[in-house]
Amino acid sequence: MSRRRLVGWLVGAFITSLVNAVSHPIRVQAGINVSSILTQSFVSFSIELSSFPDFAGNLSNPNTFSLNLLDNIGNLTGSKPIIRIGGNTQDYALYDPDLPTALNGTYTNASSDYPTILTIGKSFFESYLTWPDVQYIHGFNMASNTTASQDTLLETAPLACDVLSDGLELICPQMGNEPDLYKTSAQGIKRPSNWNESDYVAEWDEKTELVKSVIDPNCSGYYTWVAPSFAGTNNSLSPVGVWQNALGRDNDIKEVSSHNYISGATSPGVTLQGTLMNHTRTVESIDAQLQLAAILTQLGIPFFLGETNSLYNEGAPGLSDSFGAALWGVDFNLWCAANDIERVHMHQGTNYRYNAWQPVTTSKATKGTKAPYYGSIGAAAVLGNSVVHNIQIANVPLTDAREAAYVVFEDGILARLAVINMMQYNYTNPNGSINTEPRPSKTYSFTFGPTGKTSVRIQRLIANGSDSISGITMDGRSYNYELDQGRPVILNNITTGERAAVSSNGSVSFDVPWSSMGILTFEEA
């Protein structure tokens, strides 16, 4: 099947809120491009290596809250998220076989968010055993070039093999995090200025061969890798240049990973409406990744975003932790899915501002479900079960950068239509008082042609406003830790069970309040 193919959905003109579509079920005819069939576990996560024991716990004290949140997504999509363990701290981690704890970290001036001096012990790998049916990408330290770092590779590879031994839990390992920043990193320069693509490939080959030399042949997953896992497409090493220098010459690259952040936590001019709740900015952010993906796809290797989130440097309070960021997360995931990116791994770590959830209570943050988690839940609800169905998705172009719409097909049949209204409505005023102005909404109208239906189901992702950090529901359900440790709880004060009438010619209209998402589900009445 081609990367992008035409599925029978003929798009008419778009006039303000009027969208003309076609009949249901869908027939193959001239139309817009939709995605290839979605892979399983599209909605996934990346966790900072130094934070993994907090998120997962250990066998004597597993973090069941985290597992519940992963289960929620798995229940919607048919498969649990794939978890990448890595980030900056994978390139600081050294192994101490005598360490009595999972890890020992020291914070320095290089970062207040994670330890830049880090030792892991044998019990670190026990955390992998606490989440049943979860698959992992394990990150190794490439940045360090010392005897201790070489010993770490030799000693930790068999440990990772032992806990990820049956080939089901391990997707493949990753050597190094963002090596295209090794010459320029604000956390410390790790390579000389003349270190180039050829040098990277030679070092990558050497260190991956070192890992292969000490693992059991039964650990088949360790013979293929995620690479190159660059921070982006335009840094000090070229992602295309490393392939031109024969990266993967031994057919040992299973997937290509790139990282993406729409902007920085302290970048000038970053706002909720202009940066995150802005479909045009999201499209621009992904364009360079899609150009890279198009080149690499010719090699037949899947391309995914192995680390991404709203704002790099672990997010900004008031932006990355808000409901507006959740709406951004839905749009970002769905846009990536519609453009054939294999998976999206939202990054997080203990105390990070853009966290989907805080796994433990610390002096900086309280254990609980955070607003961005609802972005992942919302995306999962729109995409649906990719294990049971062949899922495809297409973006419906709208004229306002503050809104986005998508249609989802199951086995070639129109199944859902989602409208994300990102017009900013804040719950509070700048002075901290409650906003008493009526919340605007916009009416969206669609014509599908004769369907034999008299109504369709409406589900909503909504909060009190775009600046809310709590009180968020998806289809009337809260996933708060305080209610049932992250399991979905239906709230009695939230309207559910809404339906929109379908006319005899297949037209349907429904209102979507500012700063919310509405989903039409074409199920049987």
Secondary structure, DSSP 4 states (H G I P E B T S, - for coil): --SSEE-S-----EETTEEE---SS----S--EEPPPPPTT-EEEEEEGGGHHHHHEETTEE-HHHHHHHHHHHHHHSSPPPEEEESGGGGTEEE-TT-SSSEEEE-BTTBSSS-SEEEE-GGGGGGGGSSTT--EEEEEP-S--SHHHHHHHHHHHHHHHHHT-SSSSB---EE-S-GGGTTT-TT---S-TT--HHHHHHHHHHHHHHHHTTS-TT-GGGGSEE---BS-SSSSS-HHHHHHTTTTTTS-EEEEEEEEEEEETT-TT--IIIIIS-HHHHHHHHHHHHHHHHHHHTTT--EEEEEEEEEETT--TTTTTSHHHHHHHHHHHHHHHHTT---EEEEE-TT-TT-SEE-S--SS--SEE-HHHHHHHHHHHHH--TTTS-EEEEEE--S-TTEEEEEEEETTEEEEEEEEE-----SB-TTSPBP-SPPPEEEEEEE----S-SEEEEEEEE-S-TT-SS--EETTEE--HHHHTTS-EE-TTS----EEEB-TTSEEEEEEESSEEEEEE----
